[in-house]
Amino acid sequence: MLLWNLYFLIKFGLHFAGQLTISPLWNLGLFALLIATNPAAYQNKQLMKVLRYLVFTGPAIALLLHELGLVVSLALVDQIKALFGFSPDYLWELLKRTIQPWMLWGALLGFMVVRVLDRYIRISSWVGFGLVCILGIQALPFIQEQTQTNNTATVLEPQIQARENLSPAELLALGQVDFQKLRVARDQESQTKLRDNAYEGAGPGAVLAGFFERQRTIALAPFAPQASPDFDVIVLQICSLSWADLQYAKQSQHPAIRQADFVFENFNSATSYSGPAAIRLLRGKCGQTPHDALYSPANNSCMLFEQLRNVGFEVEMGLNHDGRFQDFSKLVKTNLGGRATELVAHDEVPAGVQAFDGSRVGRDGDYLRAWWNKRVQQSGPAVAYYYNSITLHDGNRLPNSNLNSLNSYPLRLERMLNDIQSVLGEIRRSERKALVVVVPEHGAGLTGEFGQLVGLRELPTPAITKVPVFGYWIAPGYTPASTGPVTVKQSVSYTALSELLARWLALPAEQQQKPAWPVLLSDLPDTRFVSQQGNITVMESQGSYWIKAPGAAWKILGPVQTIAASN
């Protein structure tokens, strides 16, 4: 029982340190089975010891993961096959992130202490006593509640009281400074009422069902431009960039963001993986669908670039990577609608980073300049351009550098933002018109969270899916406001972007030259924070973030690590 006692004692320590919540009944059941199968009571002790480890090690690990809050342990199994596509360097980095040296030294020290104490006291007895005590402590509030309610009927789903939104997840997503600004704005302005608020108070399950019911009915009107478009629409979809990542990398005040015409401060990408994020963006003319519906055919009226093609744009696309991982290139082409021209291959420009799977990734600035140089030589119609970058993806490394992907992230981010600024300068100097929008897919998970290791994105938390969306209007004679970008504070997602584009297309040319951004950005379609990755859902309701995993009830999202804004 030596190692098993150590297992339970470690869990006691983590429980009282607030890192996990022990499930006493399950642990007592495991403990009882271990006592009943004590090898000392059997003739073939060695065989029984081996069999006991084989039978109980798996359930013990699964129970520990559950108590740690790793509700996605089954979802992680689905992602294991992706590991075979990772480079050896990335696999080694992931292993070092997961197993820290202090864990090994701590386990060794604990083993030695338990081994010594086991000679003088019956540790198993104290372990059993501890589990019973924890069971009693956890059962006491339940007994008191049952006494006070006098057997009143219980609700099917948990109810929560409205409170001020001081969610640590939102604090992480925005940073201390921007979070305080958001609080002031909420106090000064009347909050936008979500159009599915009728379900508030009925429990998170009813709220989620009401959300998708309303989203199912949303279909924005077709684009109706005043005349044939004489400007390009350029959408840059960036992998692995959230507000939390900007704070971590100390780049939230980068000129590429401060000099934008508009910024969405509360934009939810609604997912934590690239494929679903691309689909949601490219189908942004309709409401948010459940994750399971993403891979079913969509109505053409939902396809953003297909609708742009219908009003005179020629659709083009570009990837700074080969697009082979999980058939990403095919997925994008399918959801762009019809034919999409790819003028530049990812390997036609200098490499910017080495990807997590060992493949080559073109540098953003070189790729976009190469595309723009070919674009200005064209004499055809206006272009709707979709570009996807994985420069910031976890596991990517800078060429000729010993920095791992976490340490190189701030450098890669700063260089990418500089590249965007440089390309915007190229477009301005060409005397062409273009509406440029940067839409990140999801965050990188650089800081880690409760139940989620650094770099993992199985839980689509606000720190992962609240992303900085910003845009620019470029035209001869147009000068952005010196006061900085107009900010959109309401909770929005992809339908807001599509509506903004529709409003822009409907403007006469003279109004596009002097756009009234506050008017264009007012009263855009709001969207409750609902993010999904596979069968995991994270949702905001009545000021709290809730999480739902398969086989588990709704619960309030656990605490996340916070970082202070230092920019």
C-alpha positions in Angstrom: 0.0 0.0 0.0 3.0 2.3 0.1 2.5 3.9 -3.3 -1.2 4.0 -2.9 -0.9 5.7 0.4 1.3 8.3 -1.2 -1.3 8.7 -4.0 -4.0 9.6 -1.4 -1.7 11.8 0.7 -0.8 13.8 -2.4 -4.5 14.3 -3.1 -5.0 15.4 0.5 -2.4 18.1 0.1 -3.7 19.3 -3.3 -7.3 19.3 -1.8 -6.4 21.5 1.1 -4.2 23.7 -1.1 -7.3 24.4 -3.3 -5.9 22.7 -6.4 -8.5 19.9 -6.5 -11.8 18.8 -4.9 -11.7 15.3 -3.5 -14.7 13.1 -4.3 -14.8 11.1 -1.0 -17.2 8.4 -2.0 -15.2 7.5 -5.1 -12.0 7.6 -3.2 -13.5 5.5 -0.3 -14.6 2.9 -2.9 -11.1 2.8 -4.4 -9.6 2.6 -1.0 -11.9 -0.2 0.1 -11.0 -2.2 -3.1 -7.3 -1.7 -2.5 -7.6 -3.0 1.1 -9.7 -6.0 0.0 -7.0 -6.9 -2.6 -4.1 -6.5 -0.3 -1.4 -8.9 -1.6 -0.4 -9.9 2.0 -3.7 -11.8 2.2 -3.0 -14.0 -0.8 -0.6 -16.9 -1.4 0.9 -15.5 -4.6 1.7 -12.0 -3.3 3.8 -10.8 -6.2 1.2 -11.8 -8.8 -1.5 -10.1 -6.8 0.5 -6.9 -6.5 1.0 -6.7 -10.3 -2.6 -7.5 -11.0 -3.7 -4.8 -8.5 -1.6 -2.2 -10.3 -2.9 -3.2 -13.7 -6.5 -3.1 -12.6 -6.6 0.1 -10.4 -4.0 2.4 -11.9 -6.2 3.5 -14.8 -9.3 4.3 -12.6 -7.0 6.1 -10.1 -5.5 8.4 -12.8 -9.0 9.1 -14.3 -10.3 10.0 -10.8 -7.4 12.3 -10.2 -7.9 14.1 -13.6 -11.6 14.4 -12.8 -10.9 15.9 -9.4 -8.3 18.3 -10.9 -11.1 19.7 -13.1 -9.7 18.1 -16.3 -13.3 17.6 -17.6 -12.0 17.1 -21.1 -10.0 14.0 -20.5 -12.2 12.1 -23.0 -11.9 14.9 -25.5 -8.1 14.7 -25.2 -8.3 11.1 -26.3 -9.8 12.3 -29.6 -6.8 14.6 -30.1 -4.1 12.0 -29.4 -3.9 11.1 -33.1 -2.8 14.7 -33.8 0.3 14.0 -31.7 1.6 11.8 -34.5 1.8 14.9 -36.7 3.9 16.9 -34.3 7.6 17.4 -34.7 10.0 15.7 -32.1 11.0 19.1 -30.8 7.4 20.1 -30.1 6.6 16.7 -28.4 9.6 17.2 -26.1 8.5 20.7 -25.3 5.0 19.5 -24.4 6.5 16.8 -22.2 8.6 19.3 -20.3 5.6 21.6 -19.8 3.6 18.7 -18.4 6.2 17.2 -16.1 8.1 19.8 -14.1 11.4 18.9 -12.2 9.8 19.9 -8.9 7.1 17.3 -9.5 9.7 14.6 -9.7 11.7 15.8 -6.7 8.5 16.2 -4.7 7.3 12.7 -5.5 10.7 11.3 -4.6 10.7 13.2 -1.3 7.2 12.1 -0.5 8.0 8.5 -1.2 10.9 8.6 1.2 8.9 10.2 4.0 6.0 7.8 3.6 8.4 4.9 3.5 10.0 6.0 6.8 6.7 6.8 8.6 5.1 3.5 7.4 7.5 1.7 9.8 6.1 3.4 12.8 2.4 4.2 12.1 -0.4 2.6 10.1 -0.7 5.2 7.3 -3.5 3.3 5.7 -5.7 3.8 8.8 -5.0 7.5 8.7 -5.8 7.7 5.0 -9.2 6.0 5.5 -9.9 8.2 8.5 -9.1 11.3 6.4 -11.4 10.2 3.6 -14.2 9.7 6.1 -13.6 13.2 7.6 -13.7 14.8 4.2 -16.9 13.0 3.4 -18.4 14.3 6.6 -17.2 17.9 6.0 -18.7 17.9 2.4 -22.0 16.3 3.5 -22.6 18.7 6.5 -23.8 21.7 4.4 -26.1 19.4 2.3 -27.7 18.0 5.5 -28.2 21.6 6.9 -29.7 22.7 3.6 -32.2 19.8 3.5 -33.2 20.7 7.1 -33.8 24.3 6.3 -35.8 23.8 3.1 -38.2 21.4 4.8 -38.3 19.1 1.8 -39.2 21.8 -0.7 -39.0 20.8 -4.3 -35.6 21.3 -5.9 -35.1 22.8 -9.3 -33.9 20.7 -12.1 -31.0 23.1 -12.9 -28.9 25.3 -10.6 -30.0 28.9 -10.1 -27.5 31.7 -9.5 -27.9 35.2 -8.3 -27.0 38.1 -10.6 -23.8 39.8 -9.4 -21.3 42.3 -10.7 -19.2 40.7 -13.4 -15.8 40.4 -11.8 -15.0 37.1 -13.5 -11.2 36.4 -13.3 -11.5 34.9 -16.8 -12.6 38.3 -18.2 -9.9 40.0 -16.2 -7.3 37.7 -17.9 -8.9 38.3 -21.3 -8.6 42.1 -21.1 -5.9 42.7 -18.5 -6.1 44.9 -15.4 -6.1 48.3 -17.1 -8.5 47.5 -19.9 -10.8 45.6 -17.5 -11.1 48.6 -15.3 -12.0 50.7 -18.4 -14.7 48.2 -19.3 -16.1 48.3 -15.8 -16.3 52.1 -16.0 -18.0 51.9 -19.4 -20.5 49.5 -18.0 -21.4 51.8 -15.2 -21.7 54.9 -17.4 -23.7 53.3 -20.3 -26.8 51.2 -20.3 -25.8 47.6 -21.1 -27.0 46.2 -24.3 -29.7 43.7 -23.6 -29.1 40.3 -25.2 -32.1 39.3 -27.3 -32.2 35.9 -25.7 -32.3 37.3 -22.1 -35.8 35.9 -21.7 -34.2 32.6 -20.6 -32.1 34.1 -17.9 -32.8 32.6 -14.5 -34.1 29.3 -15.9 -30.7 27.7 -15.5 -27.8 27.4 -17.9 -29.2 24.5 -19.9 -32.3 26.5 -20.8 -30.2 29.6 -21.6 -28.1 27.6 -24.0 -31.1 26.0 -25.7 -32.7 29.5 -26.0 -29.5 30.9 -27.4 -29.3 28.4 -30.2 -33.0 28.6 -30.9 -32.6 32.4 -31.5 -29.4 32.0 -33.5 -31.1 29.5 -35.8 -33.5 32.2 -36.9 -30.8 34.8 -37.7 -30.0 35.3 -41.4 -28.7 38.7 -42.4 -30.0 40.4 -45.5 -28.0 40.0 -48.7 -25.4 42.6 -49.5 -26.8 45.6 -51.4 -24.0 47.8 -52.6 -24.8 51.3 -54.0 -22.6 50.6 -57.0 -20.0 48.1 -58.2 -17.4 47.9 -55.5 -14.2 49.8 -56.2 -12.3 48.6 -53.1 -10.9 45.3 -51.9 -12.0 43.5 -48.8 -9.1 41.8 -47.0 -9.7 39.5 -44.1 -6.6 38.3 -42.2 -7.5 35.4 -39.9 -4.7 34.9 -37.4 -4.2 31.7 -35.4 -3.5 31.8 -31.7 -4.1 35.4 -30.6 -6.4 36.5 -27.8 -6.5 39.5 -25.5 -4.9 37.4 -22.9 -2.0 36.6 -25.3 -1.6 40.3 -26.1 -1.2 41.0 -22.4 1.2 38.1 -21.9 3.4 39.3 -24.7 3.1 43.0 -23.7 1.8 44.0 -27.1 -1.7 45.3 -26.3 -0.6 48.8 -27.1 1.2 48.0 -30.4 0.6 50.7 -33.1 -1.1 48.1 -35.3 -3.9 48.1 -32.8 -3.8 51.7 -31.6 -3.9 53.1 -35.1 -6.8 50.9 -36.3 -10.1 52.6 -37.3 -12.1 50.3 -35.0 -11.6 47.6 -32.4 -14.0 45.0 -31.1 -13.2 44.7 -27.4 -15.6 41.9 -26.6 -15.5 39.7 -29.7 -16.0 35.9 -29.1 -14.5 33.6 -31.7 -16.8 30.9 -30.3 -14.3 28.1 -30.6 -10.7 27.2 -29.6 -9.5 25.4 -32.7 -8.6 26.6 -36.2 -11.0 24.5 -38.4 -14.2 25.5 -36.5 -13.0 29.1 -36.3 -12.5 29.3 -40.1 -15.9 27.8 -40.7 -17.7 30.2 -38.3 -16.0 33.2 -39.9 -16.8 32.1 -43.5 -20.4 31.3 -42.6 -20.8 34.6 -40.6 -23.9 35.7 -42.5 -26.0 33.4 -40.3 -26.3 32.9 -36.6 -24.0 30.8 -34.4 -24.7 27.1 -34.8 -23.8 24.3 -32.4 -20.4 22.7 -33.0 -21.9 19.5 -34.4 -23.6 21.4 -37.2 -20.4 23.0 -38.5 -19.4 20.1 -40.7 -22.9 19.8 -42.3 -23.6 21.8 -45.6 -24.7 25.4 -45.1 -27.1 27.5 -47.0 -25.4 29.7 -49.6 -27.0 32.7 -47.9 -24.7 32.0 -44.9 -21.5 32.0 -46.9 -19.8 35.3 -46.4 -17.4 35.2 -49.4 -20.0 33.6 -51.7 -22.3 36.6 -51.0 -19.4 39.0 -51.7 -18.9 37.1 -55.0 -22.6 37.7 -55.8 -22.1 41.4 -55.6 -19.1 41.7 -57.9 -16.0 40.6 -55.9 -13.6 38.1 -57.2 -12.6 35.7 -54.3 -9.0 35.0 -53.6 -7.3 33.2 -50.8 -3.8 32.6 -49.3 -2.3 30.5 -46.6 1.2 31.0 -45.2 1.4 27.2 -44.6 0.7 24.1 -46.6 -2.8 23.7 -45.1 -2.4 19.9 -44.9 -2.8 19.5 -41.1 -6.4 18.2 -40.6 -7.2 19.1 -44.3 -7.4 22.8 -43.4 -6.9 24.0 -47.0 -9.8 21.9 -48.3 -12.0 23.1 -45.4 -11.4 26.7 -46.3 -12.0 26.2 -50.0 -15.2 24.4 -49.3 -16.5 27.3 -47.1 -15.4 30.0 -49.5 -18.1 28.9 -51.8 -17.1 28.7 -55.4 -13.7 28.9 -56.9 -11.0 30.9 -55.0 -7.8 31.9 -56.7 -4.5 31.4 -54.8 -1.9 33.7 -56.3 1.0 32.9 -54.0 2.1 29.5 -52.6 3.4 29.4 -49.0 6.8 28.2 -50.2 7.3 31.0 -52.7 8.4 33.4 -49.9 11.1 33.2 -47.2 10.3 31.1 -44.2 9.2 32.9 -41.1 9.0 30.0 -38.7 9.2 26.3 -38.6 5.7 24.9 -37.8 4.8 22.6 -35.0 4.6 19.7 -37.4 8.0 20.4 -38.9 6.7 22.1 -42.1 7.6 25.4 -43.5 5.7 28.6 -42.7 6.1 31.7 -44.8 6.7 35.1 -43.2 3.4 37.1 -43.1 4.9 40.4 -44.4 6.7 38.7 -47.3 3.7 36.6 -48.2 1.2 39.5 -48.1 3.5 41.8 -50.0 4.0 39.2 -52.7 0.2 38.8 -53.0 -0.3 42.6 -53.1 2.3 43.1 -55.8 0.4 40.6 -58.0 -2.9 42.1 -57.0 -2.0 45.6 -58.2 -1.1 44.2 -61.6 -4.6 42.9 -62.0 -7.2 44.9 -63.9 -10.2 42.9 -63.0 -13.0 43.5 -60.5 -12.6 44.2 -56.8 -11.2 41.3 -54.7 -12.4 39.7 -51.5 -9.3 38.1 -50.1 -9.1 35.6 -47.3 -5.7 35.0 -45.7 -4.8 32.6 -42.9 -1.7 32.7 -40.8 -0.3 30.1 -38.3 2.8 32.1 -37.4 1.7 32.2 -33.8 0.6 28.6 -33.4 1.9 26.8 -30.4 4.9 24.7 -31.1 6.3 26.9 -33.9 9.9 28.0 -33.6 12.0 30.8 -35.1 14.7 29.6 -37.6 18.2 29.4 -36.2 17.0 30.0 -32.6 17.1 27.9 -29.5 14.0 29.5 -28.0 11.0 27.2 -27.5 7.6 28.2 -28.8 6.5 29.8 -25.5 9.6 32.0 -25.2 9.5 32.9 -28.8 5.8 33.9 -28.9 6.3 37.6 -27.9 8.9 37.9 -30.7 6.7 36.2 -33.3 3.7 38.3 -32.3 5.6 41.6 -32.4 7.1 40.7 -35.8 3.7 39.7 -37.2 2.1 43.0 -36.0 5.0 44.9 -37.6 4.4 43.0 -40.8 0.8 43.9 -40.8 1.7 47.6 -40.4 4.2 47.3 -43.2 1.7 45.8 -45.6 -0.9 48.4 -44.7 1.8 51.0 -45.7 2.3 49.2 -49.1 -1.5 49.3 -49.7 -1.6 53.1 -48.9 1.3 53.9 -51.2 -0.4 52.0 -54.1 -3.3 54.5 -54.0 -5.8 51.7 -53.9 -8.8 51.3 -51.7 -9.1 48.5 -49.2 -11.1 47.5 -46.1 -8.8 45.4 -44.0 -10.0 43.3 -41.0 -7.9 41.2 -38.6 -9.9 38.4 -37.1 -8.0 35.9 -34.8 -9.2 32.3 -34.7 -8.6 31.8 -31.0 -6.0 32.3 -28.4 -2.8 30.4 -27.7 -3.4 29.5 -24.0 -0.1 30.9 -23.0 -0.7 31.2 -19.3 -2.7 28.0 -18.6 -5.9 27.8 -16.5 -7.7 25.7 -14.0 -8.0 22.2 -15.6 -6.0 23.1 -18.6 -2.2 23.0 -19.2 -0.3 25.8 -20.9 -0.8 25.6 -24.7 -3.9 23.3 -24.5 -7.2 24.7 -25.8 -9.7 21.9 -25.1 -11.7 24.3 -22.8 -12.9 27.2 -24.9 -12.6 29.7 -22.1 -12.9 33.5 -22.3 -9.1 33.7 -22.1 -8.9 31.6 -25.3 -11.9 32.8 -27.3 -12.1 36.5 -26.5 -10.0 37.9 -29.3 -8.9 41.3 -30.5 -10.7 42.1 -33.8 -9.6 45.3 -35.5 -9.8 46.9 -38.9 -8.7 49.7 -41.2 -10.1 51.7 -44.1 -7.4 52.6 -46.6 -8.1 55.0 -49.4 -6.4 58.0 -51.1 -7.0 61.1 -49.1 -8.4 59.3 -46.1 -6.8 60.0 -42.7 -7.7 58.0 -39.6 -8.9 59.9 -36.5 -6.1 61.1 -34.3 -8.1 60.1 -31.2 -7.6 56.4 -31.9 -9.9 53.6 -32.9 -13.6 53.5 -32.2 -14.3 50.7 -29.8 -17.2 48.3 -29.7 -17.8 47.1 -26.1 -20.9 45.0 -26.5 -20.7 41.2 -26.7 -20.5 40.3 -30.4 -19.3 37.6 -32.8 -19.2 36.9 -36.5 -22.7 38.3 -37.4 -21.5 41.7 -36.2 -18.7 41.6 -38.7 -21.0 40.6 -41.5 -23.4 43.4 -40.6 -20.6 45.9 -40.5 -19.6 44.8 -44.0 -23.2 45.1 -45.2 -23.5 48.6 -43.9 -20.2 49.6 -45.5 -21.2 48.2 -48.9 -24.4 50.2 -48.7 -22.6 53.5 -48.2 -22.3 55.9 -51.1 -18.7 56.5 -52.2 -18.6 60.0 -50.7 -19.6 58.6 -47.3 -17.0 55.9 -47.5 -14.4 58.6 -48.0 -15.4 60.1 -44.6 -16.9 57.2 -42.7 -18.8 57.9 -39.5 -17.5 54.9 -37.6 -19.5 55.5 -34.4 -22.7 55.2 -36.5 -21.5 52.2 -38.5 -20.5 50.4 -35.3 -23.6 51.2 -33.3 -26.3 48.6 -32.5 -24.6 45.7 -34.2 -26.1 42.3 -33.7 -25.1 41.2 -30.2 -24.2 37.6 -29.3 -24.1 36.0 -25.9 -20.7 34.5 -25.0 -21.1 30.8 -26.0 -18.0 28.9 -27.0 -17.7 25.3 -27.9 -15.0 22.9 -28.7 -16.2 19.4 -29.6 -18.7 18.5 -26.8 -17.4 21.1 -24.3 -19.4 24.3 -23.9 -18.5 27.4 -22.0 -21.2 30.1 -21.6 -21.7 33.4 -19.8 -25.0 33.7 -17.9 -25.9 36.2 -15.2 -22.4 37.4 -14.7 -20.7 34.0 -14.4 -19.0 31.7 -16.8 -20.5 28.2 -16.9 -19.0 25.0 -18.3 -20.7 21.8 -19.5 -18.8 18.6 -20.3 -20.2 15.3 -21.5 -21.6 13.2 -18.6 -21.3 16.1 -16.1 -23.7 18.8 -14.8 -23.2 22.5 -15.5 -20.8 24.1 -13.1 -19.3 27.5 -12.7 -15.9 27.7 -14.4 -13.0 27.4 -12.0 -10.5 30.1 -11.3 -8.0 31.1 -13.9 -4.5 32.5 -13.5 -4.5 36.3 -13.7 -1.8 38.6 -15.1 -1.4 42.3 -14.5 -1.2 44.6 -17.4 2.2 46.2 -17.6 2.1 47.9 -20.9 
